Amino acid sequence: MEGTGTTFRKELVSKLLHLHFKDDKTRVSGGALLLTAELLKVFVMAAVRSIRQAQAEDLACVGVDQLEKVLPQLLLDF
C-alpha cells in the first residue's frame, strides 16, 4: 500500500461503517467515505511499519514498543 496509490474501495468502507451503525437508515456521504478510506490506509501503513520494526528487532510478534517507535511517523501522516 505504501507509495503505490492503493486505497480501500468505497463499497468496502461503507460496508464496514454500516456494520457498526445502530440505525439502518444512517447514510454516509461520498466525501466521508473517502476520508474514512484514507484514515484506514494510514492506520494500515502504521501497522505495516510496526511489523517491519518488530522484524528489524528479530521479534516474533509486534508489541507496544514497536507501535511507539512508529507513532511519530503516524502523526506526521496527518
C-alpha positions, 0 to 999 in steps of 0.5 A, a space after each residue: 500500500 505504501 507509495 503505490 496509490 492503493 486505497 480501500 474501495 468505497 463499497 468496502 468502507 461503507 460496508 464496514 461503517 454500516 456494520 457498526 451503525 445502530 440505525 439502518 437508515 444512517 447514510 454516509 456521504 461520498 466525501 466521508 467515505 473517502 476520508 474514512 478510506 484514507 484514515 484506514 490506509 494510514 492506520 494500515 501503513 502504521 501497522 505495516 511499519 510496526 511489523 517491519 520494526 518488530 522484524 528489524 528487532 528479530 521479534 516474533 510478534 509486534 508489541 507496544 514498543 514497536 507501535 511507539 517507535 512508529 507513532 511519530 511517523 503516524 502523526 506526521 501522516 496527518 
